[in-house]
Amino acid sequence: MANNIAFQGNKLLLPNTTVTFKHDIVSMYIYDDKVIVLIDEPPESPNYRNIAAVSLDGKPIWAVQSVKEAFPEIKSQSHFVGMYRLENGNISAANFFGVVFEISEKDGKILGRQDGR
């Protein structure tokens, strides 16, 4: 199945459909039942929830939880700029400020954070 899944620009190519995002895809991870993508939002974009999961048939499952919702004390947000898959299956994602967040692969909730300093 994984061989039939790829991305090109802003298009996520799934076995039976294509999902088009507003901006280019930076990276993706394939799970049994979904694909998690990191979207390259431009600096001026107000969408800071730029990690999303879609089903293998192209339906949206979740967008990452708002950082301000998870950590109300955080005053300034930035886009996620990188992500990788953890051994436990969750996603580790860093924002522009170097703060790393652990995100649940099941529902996109932010489980914790680690400041880069």
Summary of the structure (lengths in Angstrom):
residues: 117
radius of gyration: 13.8
end to end distance: 39.6
largest distance: 43.8
contacts: 322
relative contact order: 0.16
helix: 6%
strand: 43%
